[in-house]
Amino acid sequence: MDRGIIHALQRNGRESFRRIAAALGVSEATVRARYARLCDQSILQVTGVTNPLGLGFESQAMVGIRTTGPPEDVAEVLVNWEEADYVVVTTGRFDLLVEVVCADRRALLDVTNRIRSLPEVVSTETFLYLELWKQLYDWGAGAGGPRDGDGEERPA
């Protein structure tokens, strides 16, 4: 049932609980309760998704960061920065990946300099986005297997 609610909201974030309930064959109250639980547990967040480059922000980039110690210490700082919209601890060449959105390249330079000035940061590498081709937020609707272009499950 949770996946059905999530899938309906991924297709249309403004879908009514009444229509979702009808499609799932349950009461509207059941859908409301499940929706509230999914939100309370931070499993689901319904929000408008934008393309920052299409809104006039001139610089969007992914910054790879290497740290001297636990990357969580740097992540705790970066999650509070307005420019950072994605912060993840990772394996491989970088300890952290941080997506930043800035008004222009000067602002991007300022952000990367701020990152470099953090005492736990060893090095950074910045990947400037030139064009956004795909951005999906439809995880969770299927059974966890490979998906085709519309988010539906397909055989592996």
N, C-alpha and C positions, 0 to 999 in steps of 0.2 A: 504494500500500500504506500509506504514512504516513497519508493521509487516512482510509483504512478503519480504522486503529487509533485515530486521533483520534475518529472518529465513534462507534465502539463505546464508547470511554471516556466520551464526552460523554453517551451514553445511560445508561451505568451505569459510574461510576468504579471500581467493584469487580469489573468483569467479568474473568474469568480469561484469562490469555494463551492457554490451551488452547482456550477457546471462540472467542476472537478469531481464532486461527490456523485453526480449523475453518471459520469463516465466510468467511475470506479465501482458503482453500485453500493455506495455506503451513504450514511447521513452527512449532511453539511456540518453538523457538530463534530463528527468524527474527523472530518478533514481539518476543521479549525483546530482541534486539539492536537492532531498529528503535526500540523504546520507549526503551531506554537512550540511543540517539543523540538522539532527540527531546528528552529531558530534559536531556542534557548540553549541547545547543545552545540551551537555554532556549526551545524552540519549544512544549514541552508541560510543563504542571505539573498534576498531579492533586491536588486538594485539596477539602475540604468547603467549600461556599459557604453563607454565612449571610446572613440579613437582620438587620443590627445593631439596627434598631428593634424587631424581634420578640424579640430577646434581652435587651431591657431598657435598651439605650442610648437615651437620650432625644433626643440631638441628632446628626443626620447632616446634613452640608452640603457644598455645592460652593463653593469660594472662588476667585473670579477675581482674579488678581494682575497688576498692571502694575509693571514694573521699570525702573530707570534704565539698566541695561546688559544684558549677555547674561543671559537668563533661566536659563541652565544654572547660573549661580552660586547663585541662590536655590534652584533645584531640588535641587542637591547637598546643601543644608542640610535641606530639607524631607523628602527621602526617608528621613532618619534619625529623624524624629519618629514616635513610636508612634501618634499620632492620625491621621496621613496614610496612607491606604490606596491612593491613586491620585494620581500626580503626572505631569502631561503638559505639555510645551512646545507652545504653539499659536499660531495666527495670529488676527488680528481684534482685538477690543476688549481682550483680555487676553493677556499674554505666557505665563502659566501658569494651569492649572486644577488645583486640589488638592481632592480629596475627603477630608473629615475625619469621624471618628466620635468622639463624646465622650459621657461619662456623662450630662451634663446641660447646660443652657444656660450655666451659670456656667463650666463647663469649655470650652465652645465660645467664650465671650467671652475666656477666658484664651488659647486657641490663636490666635484672630484678633488679639489684642493682641500676641502673640509674633511673628506674621507681620508685622504693621505695624511692629514695632520693628527688623526687619532693615534695615540701612542701604541696601540696593539696592531696597527696595520703595517705590514711589511711591504706590500706592493699592490697596485691595482692595474687593471686593464679595462679600458672603456670601449664598448662596441656601440657606436652611434647607429640608430635606426634610420634607414633611408626611406623605407616604404613598408607599410603594414599590409601583408597579404592575407593573413589568417589569424583570427583571435577567437577561440572558443571557450565557453564556460558551461559546457553541457555534460560535465562528468557526473556520474551517479545514476543516470537514467537507465542505463543498460545493466547487464550482468557482470560488467567488468572486462569483457573481451574486446577484441578489435572492432572498430566502428567504421562505417562508411561515411561519406561526406555530410550526411544529414543527421549524424549522431545515432543512427540506428545500429543495432548489433548486426554483424555479419559473420559467417563461419570463418574460423581461423585457418 
